[in-house]
């Protein structure tokens, strides 16, 4: 990271990135849970 970047900008960018990443992680987790439960309950057992 360059020293020229203002600290507030870095924090704001990190906050935004964190929010986006948290949303992706949550949706991915929800999708994974739904997929696994769907596979468990509806897939014919081999």
Buried (B, 14 or more C-beta within 10 A) or exposed (E): EEEEEEEEEEEEEEEEEEEEEEEEEEEEEEEEEEEEEEEEEEEEEE
